Amino acid sequence: MSKALFLESMRALLGAAYESFAASLEEPAFRGITANTLKCSAAKLTDLLPYSLEPTPFSQNGFYLPPAAEHLGRHPLHHAGAFYVQEPSAMSAAAVLAVHPGEKVLDLCAAPGGKTAALAAALNGTGLLWSNEYVKQRAFTLLSNCERMGVRNAVISNADPHLLAARLPGYFDKVLVDAPCSGEGMLRREKAEYEQWNEKNITICAARQKAILESAAALLRAGGEMVYSTCTFNKTENEDVITWFLQNYPDFELVTIQEHFGSEGFDMPQARRIFPKDGGEGHFIAKLKKGGVSHNVKLNNFTLKPAPPAFENFYKEQFGSPPYGMPCEIAGKTYLIPEGTPDLKGLPILRAGVLAGEMKGKIFFPAHALYAAASAKDCTNRLNLSLADTRTARFLHGEEIDVGDSAVNKGFCALSVENIPLGFGKVSGGKLKNHYPKGLRNLS
């Protein structure tokens, strides 16, 4: 019955376009990937993957996946963070936000991390990216994906948006609100969810979305821009939420989205909608600008406990350059904190910057995240493997591998695949002892 009610709601929404929409629901769902340009160019990715990848209209780094592309989570390039598996129309929101290097950017509802990865790539290691997820388990998934994608300059939090708004008012240049929604755009992919569809849930979602937007408005600086998006079709969670927001926040104005994918919003030509006919499962995107004159918001920075001297020596030896970020010690572990990070005391933070490692006796022992965030060209002691090399699969299985005739030194050694950082091990006696985290390994 729920599916019939959903279809009736779509008939009322779409009118003459309903029949083609209903027919599209019986077709296979779109799948896609986004190249992570922090680690791998889109051109290199298309050369390395054994599939014919067609570009999507939603992102310059996004591609459609063919049906033959299976088990991508086990692929070495996925382990290396060279790409993120993402529904194609979901790529649109980060693209519309149009982030520039050096900006302070907030992804307010960030899990599982596809949009955060795109924002991080646009910042290219500069500025500050704050990625927040209210649901704690999803926040840990977000953290794991940020590590895999090699994001250096992010703060990952598990906060109520109202708490962030109270602590960081007017702090961000750009804010992305990919709001929790009824997910009508995912029904073609998750057909069992039809039975969960109901109008009451839509009303609940809209109320939640309005509350999140109130916090987002406070977090954005004057003159800053915000993108609101959902993966649902109904007007209640889309145009109606934006209309309510503009009525209650007259210092904001709608910005006409310049990208020409999809179609205009209903009675809101500045916004964009994506339906299956447009090449994606479903999305709504609206862009808003906050009026007023921008002022620099200065917040207290971290009071840092210095990292142990052994870390500085280790980093210089392994990467041949001064550490990026601010090396510090927190609860016995060393981190590289993004420059300019505000005081985080009292906030539910899962991670700030990159976990570098910890002291074990008098020896600094590195963390996997330090190598995942490295640039291959900076690694002074590195073993590079090809995708065809059987040692690549063995490393991801957790095995010790032969160094062969590679010119690597004893001790800690970075490992890359096709010159994309993957992890590290420790070389001794012509063997590389595996330090790839057990929870990430391909075990079958």
C-alpha positions as CSV (number, residue, x, y, z in Angstrom):
1,M,0.0,0.0,0.0
2,S,2.8,2.4,0.8
3,K,4.2,2.1,-2.7
4,A,0.8,2.9,-4.2
5,L,0.5,5.9,-2.0
6,F,4.0,7.1,-3.0
7,L,3.1,6.7,-6.7
8,E,-0.1,8.7,-6.2
9,S,1.9,11.5,-4.6
10,M,4.3,11.5,-7.5
11,R,1.4,11.6,-10.0
12,A,0.1,14.7,-8.2
13,L,3.6,16.2,-8.3
14,L,4.6,15.4,-11.9
15,G,1.3,15.5,-13.8
16,A,2.0,14.7,-17.5
17,A,5.5,13.6,-16.7
18,Y,4.4,10.9,-14.3
19,E,4.1,8.0,-16.7
20,S,7.7,8.2,-17.8
21,F,8.8,8.6,-14.2
22,A,6.8,5.5,-13.1
23,A,8.4,3.5,-16.0
24,S,11.9,4.6,-14.9
25,L,11.4,3.0,-11.5
26,E,11.5,-0.4,-13.1
27,E,14.9,0.2,-14.7
28,P,18.3,-0.5,-13.1
29,A,19.6,2.2,-10.7
30,F,22.5,4.3,-11.7
31,R,25.9,3.7,-10.0
32,G,29.0,5.9,-10.1
33,I,32.4,6.8,-8.7
34,T,34.1,10.1,-8.1
35,A,37.9,10.4,-8.6
36,N,39.7,11.7,-5.5
37,T,42.0,14.3,-6.9
38,L,43.9,14.5,-3.6
39,K,45.4,11.2,-4.7
40,C,44.6,10.5,-8.4
41,S,43.5,12.6,-11.3
42,A,40.3,11.6,-13.2
43,A,42.3,10.9,-16.3
44,K,44.7,8.5,-14.4
45,L,41.7,6.7,-12.8
46,T,40.0,6.1,-16.1
47,D,43.3,4.7,-17.4
48,L,43.8,2.4,-14.5
49,L,40.4,0.9,-14.0
50,P,39.4,-2.0,-16.4
51,Y,36.0,-0.5,-17.2
52,S,34.7,1.9,-19.8
53,L,33.8,4.9,-17.6
54,E,31.4,7.5,-19.0
55,P,31.4,11.0,-17.3
56,T,28.4,12.2,-15.4
57,P,26.9,15.7,-15.9
58,F,27.1,16.4,-12.2
59,S,30.8,16.6,-11.4
60,Q,33.9,17.0,-13.6
61,N,35.4,14.1,-11.6
62,G,32.4,11.8,-11.6
63,F,31.7,8.7,-13.8
64,Y,29.0,6.2,-14.3
65,L,29.9,2.6,-13.4
66,P,29.0,-0.1,-15.9
67,P,27.1,-3.3,-14.7
68,A,30.4,-5.3,-15.0
69,A,32.0,-3.2,-12.2
70,E,31.6,-5.3,-9.1
71,H,33.2,-5.7,-5.7
72,L,34.8,-2.3,-6.0
73,G,35.3,-2.1,-2.2
74,R,38.0,-4.8,-2.6
75,H,39.8,-3.0,-5.4
76,P,43.4,-1.8,-4.5
77,L,42.6,1.7,-5.8
78,H,39.6,1.8,-3.5
79,H,41.8,0.8,-0.6
80,A,44.2,3.6,-1.7
81,G,41.4,6.2,-1.7
82,A,41.7,6.9,-5.4
83,F,38.0,7.0,-5.8
84,Y,34.7,7.1,-3.8
85,V,31.7,5.0,-4.8
86,Q,28.8,7.4,-5.1
87,E,25.3,7.6,-6.6
88,P,25.8,10.0,-9.6
89,S,23.2,12.7,-8.7
90,A,24.7,12.9,-5.2
91,M,27.8,14.4,-6.8
92,S,25.9,17.6,-7.6
93,A,25.7,19.3,-4.2
94,A,29.4,19.7,-3.6
95,A,29.9,20.8,-7.2
96,V,27.3,23.5,-6.8
97,L,28.8,24.8,-3.6
98,A,31.9,25.6,-5.6
99,V,34.5,25.6,-2.9
100,H,37.8,27.4,-3.4
101,P,41.3,26.8,-1.8
102,G,41.8,28.5,1.5
103,E,38.2,28.7,2.6
104,K,36.7,27.5,5.8
105,V,34.0,24.9,4.8
106,L,31.4,23.1,6.8
107,D,29.7,19.8,5.8
108,L,27.0,19.8,8.4
109,C,25.4,16.4,7.7
110,A,28.5,14.7,6.3
111,A,28.3,10.9,6.6
112,P,29.1,8.6,4.9
113,G,31.7,11.0,3.3
114,G,31.3,11.3,-0.4
115,K,30.5,15.0,-0.4
116,T,33.2,15.7,2.3
117,A,35.7,13.9,0.0
118,A,34.7,16.2,-2.9
119,L,35.0,19.3,-0.7
120,A,38.4,18.2,0.5
121,A,39.6,17.7,-3.0
122,A,38.5,21.2,-3.9
123,L,40.3,22.7,-0.9
124,N,43.4,20.7,-1.9
125,G,44.9,20.6,1.6
126,T,44.3,24.3,2.3
127,G,41.9,26.1,4.5
128,L,39.8,24.1,7.0
129,L,37.1,21.5,6.4
130,W,34.8,20.7,9.2
131,S,32.7,17.5,8.7
132,N,30.0,16.8,11.2
133,E,27.6,13.9,11.6
134,Y,25.1,13.7,14.4
135,V,24.6,9.9,14.4
136,K,27.7,8.6,16.1
137,Q,28.0,5.3,14.3
138,R,27.7,7.1,10.9
139,A,30.3,9.6,12.2
140,F,32.9,6.8,12.6
141,T,32.2,5.7,9.0
142,L,32.8,9.3,8.0
143,L,36.1,9.3,9.8
144,S,37.2,6.0,8.2
145,N,36.4,7.4,4.7
146,C,38.3,10.6,5.4
147,E,41.4,8.6,6.4
148,R,41.1,6.4,3.3
149,M,40.8,9.5,1.1
150,G,43.9,11.1,2.6
151,V,42.1,14.2,3.9
152,R,44.6,16.2,6.0
153,N,42.8,19.4,6.9
154,A,39.5,18.2,8.4
155,V,37.9,18.2,11.8
156,I,35.4,15.3,12.2
157,S,32.7,15.9,14.8
158,N,29.7,14.2,16.2
159,A,27.8,17.3,17.3
160,D,24.2,18.5,17.4
161,P,24.1,21.4,14.8
162,H,22.8,23.8,17.5
163,L,25.9,23.2,19.6
164,L,28.2,24.0,16.7
165,A,26.1,27.1,16.0
166,A,26.6,28.3,19.6
167,R,30.4,27.7,19.5
168,L,31.2,28.8,15.9
169,P,28.9,31.6,14.9
170,G,29.6,33.2,11.5
171,Y,32.8,31.1,11.2
172,F,32.4,29.4,7.8
173,D,32.7,30.8,4.3
174,K,30.7,27.9,2.8
175,V,28.2,25.5,4.3
176,L,26.8,22.3,2.8
177,V,23.5,20.9,4.3
178,D,22.8,17.6,2.6
179,A,19.9,17.1,4.9
180,P,18.5,13.8,6.3
181,C,15.4,13.2,4.3
182,S,12.7,10.6,3.4
183,G,15.0,9.3,0.6
184,E,12.5,9.0,-2.2
185,G,15.4,9.2,-4.7
186,M,16.8,5.9,-3.2
187,L,13.6,3.8,-3.7
188,R,14.7,2.5,-7.1
189,R,17.9,1.2,-5.5
190,E,16.3,0.0,-2.2
191,K,12.9,-1.3,-3.3
192,A,12.1,-2.7,0.1
193,E,12.0,0.9,1.4
194,Y,8.8,1.5,-0.4
195,E,6.9,0.0,2.5
196,Q,8.4,2.5,4.9
197,W,7.2,5.5,2.9
198,N,4.5,7.6,4.5
199,E,3.5,11.3,4.7
200,K,4.0,11.5,8.4
201,N,7.7,10.7,7.9
202,I,7.9,13.5,5.3
203,T,6.5,16.0,7.8
204,I,9.0,14.9,10.5
205,C,11.9,15.2,8.0
206,A,10.8,18.7,7.0
207,A,10.7,19.8,10.6
208,R,14.2,18.4,11.2
209,Q,15.5,20.1,8.0
210,K,14.2,23.5,9.1
211,A,16.0,23.1,12.5
212,I,19.3,22.1,10.8
213,L,19.0,25.1,8.4
214,E,18.6,27.5,11.4
215,S,21.9,26.2,12.7
216,A,23.5,26.4,9.3
217,A,22.4,30.1,9.0
218,A,24.1,30.9,12.2
219,L,27.3,29.1,11.3
220,L,27.7,30.9,7.9
221,R,29.5,34.3,7.7
222,A,27.9,37.3,6.1
223,G,28.5,37.1,2.4
224,G,29.0,33.4,2.6
225,E,27.1,30.8,0.5
226,M,25.2,27.7,1.5
227,V,23.8,24.7,-0.4
228,Y,20.8,22.8,0.8
229,S,20.2,19.4,-0.8
230,T,18.1,16.3,-0.4
231,C,17.8,13.0,-2.2
232,T,14.0,13.1,-2.2
233,F,11.3,14.3,-4.6
234,N,8.4,15.8,-2.7
235,K,8.0,19.6,-2.4
236,T,7.5,19.5,1.4
237,E,11.2,18.7,2.0
238,N,12.5,20.8,-0.9
239,E,10.9,24.0,-2.3
240,D,8.6,24.3,0.7
241,V,11.5,24.1,3.2
242,I,13.5,26.8,1.2
243,T,10.4,29.0,1.0
244,W,10.0,28.8,4.7
245,F,13.7,29.5,5.3
246,L,13.6,32.6,3.1
247,Q,10.5,33.9,4.8
248,N,12.1,33.5,8.2
249,Y,15.7,34.6,7.3
250,P,15.3,37.6,5.0
251,D,19.0,38.3,5.0
252,F,19.4,35.3,2.7
253,E,18.7,35.2,-1.0
254,L,18.4,32.4,-3.5
255,V,21.3,32.2,-6.0
256,T,20.6,30.8,-9.5
257,I,22.5,27.6,-10.0
258,Q,24.5,27.9,-13.1
259,E,25.0,24.2,-13.7
260,H,22.5,23.0,-16.3
261,F,22.0,19.4,-15.3
262,G,18.5,18.2,-14.4
263,S,15.6,20.7,-14.5
264,E,14.4,23.8,-12.6
265,G,12.7,23.5,-9.2
266,F,8.9,23.6,-9.1
267,D,8.0,27.3,-9.0
268,M,11.7,27.9,-8.0
269,P,13.7,28.3,-11.2
270,Q,16.9,29.2,-9.2
271,A,17.1,25.6,-7.8
272,R,17.7,22.3,-9.6
273,R,16.0,19.0,-9.5
274,I,17.3,15.6,-10.8
275,F,15.1,12.7,-11.7
276,P,16.1,9.3,-13.2
277,K,15.5,10.7,-16.7
278,D,18.3,13.2,-16.0
279,G,20.9,10.5,-15.3
280,G,20.7,10.2,-11.5
281,E,18.5,8.6,-8.8
282,G,17.2,11.9,-7.5
283,H,18.3,15.1,-5.9
284,F,17.2,18.6,-5.1
285,I,19.7,21.4,-4.8
286,A,19.2,25.1,-3.8
287,K,22.0,27.6,-3.3
288,L,21.6,30.6,-0.9
289,K,23.8,33.6,-0.1
290,K,23.8,35.4,3.2
291,G,23.7,39.2,3.1
292,G,25.6,41.7,5.1
293,V,29.2,42.6,5.4
294,S,31.7,39.9,6.3
295,H,33.9,40.3,9.3
296,N,36.8,38.1,10.3
297,V,35.7,35.8,13.1
298,K,38.5,35.1,15.5
299,L,38.2,32.2,17.8
300,N,40.7,30.9,20.4
301,N,43.1,28.4,18.9
302,F,44.3,25.2,20.4
303,T,46.6,25.2,23.3
304,L,48.9,22.4,22.1
305,K,51.1,20.0,23.9
306,P,54.2,19.6,21.6
307,A,54.7,16.4,19.8
308,P,57.7,14.3,21.1
309,P,61.0,15.2,19.5
310,A,61.2,11.6,18.1
311,F,58.2,12.4,15.8
312,E,59.9,15.4,14.2
313,N,63.0,13.2,13.5
314,F,60.8,10.4,12.2
315,Y,58.8,12.6,9.9
316,K,61.9,14.3,8.4
317,E,63.4,10.9,7.8
318,Q,60.3,9.4,6.2
319,F,59.0,12.4,4.2
320,G,62.0,14.7,3.8
321,S,60.0,17.9,4.7
322,P,58.6,19.7,7.7
323,P,55.3,18.3,8.9
324,Y,52.1,19.8,7.5
325,G,49.8,21.1,10.1
326,M,50.6,21.5,13.8
327,P,52.3,18.5,15.5
328,C,50.9,17.9,19.0
329,E,50.3,15.2,21.5
330,I,46.8,14.4,22.8
331,A,46.2,11.6,25.2
332,G,49.5,9.9,24.4
333,K,49.1,10.0,20.6
334,T,50.6,12.4,18.1
335,Y,48.4,14.3,15.6
336,L,48.9,16.8,12.8
337,I,46.3,19.5,13.5
338,P,45.2,21.8,10.7
339,E,46.6,25.3,10.9
340,G,44.0,27.7,12.3
341,T,41.9,25.1,14.0
342,P,39.7,26.8,16.7
343,D,39.5,25.7,20.3
344,L,37.7,22.3,20.3
345,K,37.3,22.0,24.1
346,G,33.9,20.7,25.0
347,L,33.0,19.6,21.5
348,P,32.4,16.0,20.6
349,I,35.4,15.6,18.2
350,L,36.3,12.3,16.7
351,R,39.4,13.6,15.0
352,A,41.2,16.8,14.2
353,G,43.7,16.5,11.4
354,V,45.7,13.3,10.9
355,L,46.6,10.7,13.5
356,A,50.4,10.4,13.1
357,G,51.2,7.7,15.6
358,E,52.5,7.2,19.1
359,M,55.6,6.5,21.1
360,K,56.4,2.9,21.9
361,G,59.2,3.1,24.4
362,K,61.8,5.4,22.8
363,I,60.6,4.6,19.2
364,F,58.0,6.6,17.4
365,F,55.6,4.1,15.8
366,P,53.5,5.6,12.9
367,A,49.8,5.2,12.2
368,H,48.3,4.0,9.0
369,A,46.5,7.4,8.6
370,L,49.9,9.2,8.3
371,Y,50.8,7.2,5.2
372,A,47.3,7.3,3.7
373,A,47.5,11.1,3.8
374,A,51.0,11.3,2.4
375,S,52.1,12.3,-1.1
376,A,53.9,9.5,-2.8
377,K,56.6,11.8,-4.1
378,D,57.4,12.9,-0.6
379,C,58.0,9.4,0.8
380,T,61.7,9.0,1.0
381,N,61.6,5.2,1.5
382,R,58.8,3.7,-0.6
383,L,57.9,0.5,-2.4
384,N,55.7,1.0,-5.4
385,L,53.6,-1.8,-6.8
386,S,51.5,-2.1,-9.9
387,L,47.9,-3.3,-9.9
388,A,49.1,-6.5,-11.8
389,D,51.8,-7.3,-9.2
390,T,50.6,-10.2,-7.1
391,R,52.2,-8.6,-4.0
392,T,49.5,-5.9,-4.1
393,A,46.7,-8.4,-3.4
394,R,48.9,-10.2,-0.8
395,F,49.6,-6.9,1.0
396,L,45.9,-6.1,1.2
397,H,45.4,-9.6,2.6
398,G,47.7,-8.8,5.4
399,E,50.7,-10.9,4.3
400,E,54.4,-10.3,4.5
401,I,55.7,-9.6,1.0
402,D,59.1,-9.7,-0.7
403,V,60.8,-6.4,-1.4
404,G,62.6,-7.9,-4.4
405,D,65.2,-5.8,-6.1
406,S,63.5,-2.5,-5.1
407,A,65.9,0.1,-3.7
408,V,64.3,0.5,-0.3
409,N,66.0,0.8,3.1
410,K,65.5,-1.1,6.3
411,G,62.9,0.2,8.7
412,F,59.5,1.8,8.1
413,C,58.6,2.0,4.4
414,A,55.7,3.5,2.6
415,L,53.8,1.3,0.1
416,S,52.0,2.6,-2.9
417,V,50.1,1.1,-5.8
418,E,50.5,2.9,-9.1
419,N,52.2,5.7,-7.2
420,I,49.2,6.2,-5.0
421,P,49.8,5.9,-1.2
422,L,48.3,2.7,0.2
423,G,49.9,2.0,3.6
424,F,53.2,1.1,5.1
425,G,55.2,-1.8,6.5
426,K,58.6,-2.4,8.0
427,V,61.5,-3.7,5.9
428,S,64.0,-6.3,7.3
429,G,65.9,-9.1,5.6
430,G,64.4,-8.4,2.1
431,K,60.8,-8.6,3.5
432,L,58.2,-6.0,4.2
433,K,56.3,-6.8,7.4
434,N,52.7,-5.9,6.9
435,H,51.2,-3.0,9.0
436,Y,47.9,-2.6,7.0
437,P,45.1,-2.4,9.6
438,K,43.4,-5.7,10.2
439,G,40.0,-4.1,9.9
440,L,40.7,-2.9,6.4
441,R,42.1,-6.1,4.9
442,N,40.6,-8.2,2.1
443,L,40.3,-11.4,4.2
444,S,38.8,-13.8,1.6
